[in-house]
Amino acid sequence: MSNIPETGRTSRVTIRLVILQVLVVSLLLTLGGRLWYLQVRNGAEYEQKAASNHIQQVVTPAVRGAILDDRGVPLADNETKLVVSASRTDLLKQTDDGKAVLTRLAGVLGMTAKDVLDKVRLCDAHTPRPCWNGSPYQPIPITDEATTQQALQIMERREDFPGITAEPTAVRRYAAPYKANTAQVLGYLSPVTDEEVAASEKTDNPLLRSDQIGRSGLESTYDAQLRGKAGVTRYEVDNLGRVIGKAGDTPAQPGANLVTSIDARVQFVAEKELATAMSEARKTYDKITRENYKADSGAAVVMDNRTGHVIAMASAPTYDPNAWVGGISAKDYKALTDAKSNYPLLNRAVQGQSAPGSTFKVISTSAAVNAGYSIDGSYQCSPSMTIGNRVFKNFEGESFGSISLQRALEVSCDTVFYGLAYDQWQKDGGTNPKHAKDWFFKTAHQFGLNAKTGIDLPGEVTGRIPDRQWKRSFYDANKDYWCKVAKTKRTDYAAQIARENCTDGYVLRAGDSVNYAIGQGDTLVTPIQMARVYAALANGGTLFEPSLAKAVVSPDGKTVTPIKPKVAGRLPDSQQTLKYINTALAGVVTHGTAAWKFGGWPQDKITLHAKTGTAEVAGKQTTSWLTTYTKDYTVVMTISQAGTGSGASGTAIRRIYEAMYGITKDSSQIDPSKGLMPTPVTKLPKITADGVVVRASYPGMYPSGPVAVPVAPRTAGDGPAVPAALAPTRTERPLHGRKSRA
C-alpha cells in the first residue's frame, strides 16, 4: 500500500506550508505593530507633521540693533533700500536653470551677466568669490542699489522675471559719522550657513535661514544682542498652495542697541593722523636701505586710563565696510584679500604683532628694580657692549657715560639694559641654569604680555615672550629642519644659525637675553597690549581688560545693561617705582628722545609722558613705535617700515592730543571748550522715559527731530511689494522707535 496521506500532501509539503504560515503571521504581526506605532503611540506627532504640510511660514527679519558711539551717534544702523533678490528654488525650475532670466535681469540693472550669475552660485572649496554662502533656499540679494525705474520694470514684467523680487528692505548701513570709518572695529555681516543654523537649534535664539550674522568686529562679538528675533507668520494653505487662512503670528523682536566707548570725532582724528603719518613717512629717506620708507601698515589706539575703555582704534590699510552690504562684489573681495592690498580686513591694533623696540624698556626697568638692582644706582651707557664674539651697539653709537635708570629711559640707552640683562642672565646660571629667577621674563608676564588682553573683539592674538619654555618648544618644532640645513654645504647667515640651533637651539643664550631687554629678538607685542601697559603706568598700576562696549540698551530704550570695566591684574611695582618711571617718561617729552616733536607743549598743565621705540626687523625697514599718556588718556601708534618712533608718529600723536584737549596747534594755549574730549566721558547717552536717545549733534551731520524714511516693505501674502520711492512715507524714529534729539 502507498504511504501517502489521504490529503495527498507529503511531510515535506506540510513543513513548507507551516513555514509559509509562520512567515505570513509574522508579516501581519509586524505590519500591525507598525500601524500601532504610527497611529497610536506616535499618532499625535505624525498628525502634527501632516497638519504642518498645510502650513506655510513667512519670516519677517528682525531689525538689527544700532551700534552707537559714546554720545549716542550711530556708527552702524539700518536704512531702507530697494533690494533685488533671486530665488534659486524658482530659477532651478527653469529649463536652463534660470540663466536667461538672470541675463535679462543683468540688462535691466546695468550689470554684466557674469556678475549676476556669480552672485547666485553657491560657495564651496572650489568656487571663488563672489558666491552665496548662505542657505540655498533663501532669496539671494543681487543688488541693494536698484533705482525705482529698475524695480518697476521687474515688478511689471513678472512673467519675464520668475523668481526675481524687488522690495524695499532694511539693510545695514555703516554711517561713518564725522567721516570716522571704524571698519575693523565694527566688522560686517554675511548670511548664515546651513551648518550654523543647525548648530544654533538648541540655543535660546536659534538662527533662521534668512538671518545675517556678524563675521568680525563688534558685529560678531555682540551678534546675539544686536540680531533680535525674526518674526514668523503662519498661513494655512490648500493642496494647491493657496492661502485659506492665518494660523498664527509671532511678531519680530528688534535687536538691542550697543553703546560703545568709541568717540566718532576722536576716531576720525586718529584715522586721519595715522594716514597722514604714514604718508609723510613715505616721503622720508631711509639711509640704511637707501630708499624711502614704505610705511605699509599701522595702528593707533586711544584708551581711557581709568577704565580701559577704547576711545579710538585705527588700523591701516582700511576699507569701507559698506562693501559687504547686499553681497560683496568680485572686485571688492579681491581688493580686500589680495596680498597687494596688504590685507585691510586685519585689525592691526589687536592682530598686528611686532617687536616693541625701546617701548619695552619700561618693563625691563621694572624687572631690574624687582630683581634688586638699585633704583638710585648709576649704570654705564657706553657706545657698545661686547658679549662673546659679538658686539651689541647703542643706537647710532651714542654714549652718555654713567647715568641713572631714569636717564637711561629718557635717552633710550640700549647698553644700560644690555648690561642689566646680561648680569641677570649670569646670575641665573648662564647656559646651565639651575634655579633661574628669570626676572625679565617673569615681569613681562606680570605686565600682561604673552596673553590676550580680553578685549571684546574676535581674533585677538597673544604676542610672544621668548622665555625658556618658548625656546624649548620652538626648538622641538624646528630641530629637524635646522639639522637638515646643517648637513648642507650652504655658508649663508641663515645656514650658520641653523647649525648653531641644531646643536643647542633650546639654550637661552646671553645674546637672547640682552636683545630681549630692549624689545628686540623674538619678542612680539600688539598695540592693544602696549596701550594697556602704559595705561596701567598712568593709573597707578591697574591692568584693565580693554573694552569697547559700555552698555546694551533694549529696543524701547527703557532697559539699560551697563558693561562694567573689568580689572585683569596689577603691575608688579611699588608706587615708588611707578612714580620713578612716570618721572622718567615725562622727561622723554621735555629733554629726551621725543622732545624735538613736543616743543612748546603745555607740560605744566597737561603732563605728557612718552617712550619712543625703533624696532629692527630682518629683511625690512624699522618699525616705528610711540607710546604716550596723560593722566586721562593713553595714545599708542605704531607703523611698520616707517623709521623711528618719534620721527614717524610724534606729530600725529601730538595732533590727537591737541584735538582732544583743545590745544592750539604746536603751542601751549588751551581752550577746553574747543576740545573734543577734555575729560573722559563717564556717563551713557541720556535716554528719556519714552525711549528717546539724547545724543550729541555734530554740526552739519545729524539734524535733530524725527527723520522721514520709506515705509517698511510688505510681507508675503499682502500682494506685490511697492517700490519704496513710490510708497507713501511716514515719519519713523531711528533706532527702533526713537526720535533723534540734538
Secondary structure, 3 states (H helix, E strand, C coil): CCCCCCCCCCHHHHHHHHHHHHHHHHHHHHHHHHHHHHHHHCHHHHHHHHHHCCEEEEEECCCCCCEECCCCCEEEEEEEEEEEEECHHHHCCCCCCCHHHHHHHHHHHCCCHHHHHHHHCECCCCCCCCCECCCCCCCEEEECCCCHHHHHHHHHCHHHCCCEEEEEEEEEEECCHHHCCCHHHHCCEEECCHHHHHHCCCCCCCCCCCCEEECCHHHHHCHHHHHCECEEEEEEECCCCCEEEEEEEECCECCCEEEECCCHHHHHHHHHHHHHHHHHHCCCEECCCCEECCCCEEEEEEEECCCCEEEEEEEECCCCHHHHCCCCCHHHHHHHHCHHHCCCCCCHHHHCCECCHHHHHHHHHHHHHHCCCCCCCCEEECCEEEECCEEEECHHHCCCEEECHHHHHHHCCHHHHHHHHHHHHHHCCCCCCCCCCCHHHHHHHHCCCCCCCCCCCCCCCCCECCCHHHHHHHHHHHHHHHHHHHCCCCCCHHHHHHHHHHHHCCCCCHHHHHHHHCCCCCCEECHHHHHHHHHHHHHCCEEEECECEEEEECCCCCCEEECCCEEEEECCCCHHHHHHHHHHHHHHHHHCCCHHHCCCCCCCCCCCEEEEEEECCCCCCCEEEEEEECCCEEEEEEEECCCCHHHHHHHHHHHHHHHHHCECCCCCCECHHHCCCCCCCCCCCEECCCCCEECCCCCCCCCCECEEEECCCCCCCCCCCCCHHHCCEEEECHHHHCCEEC
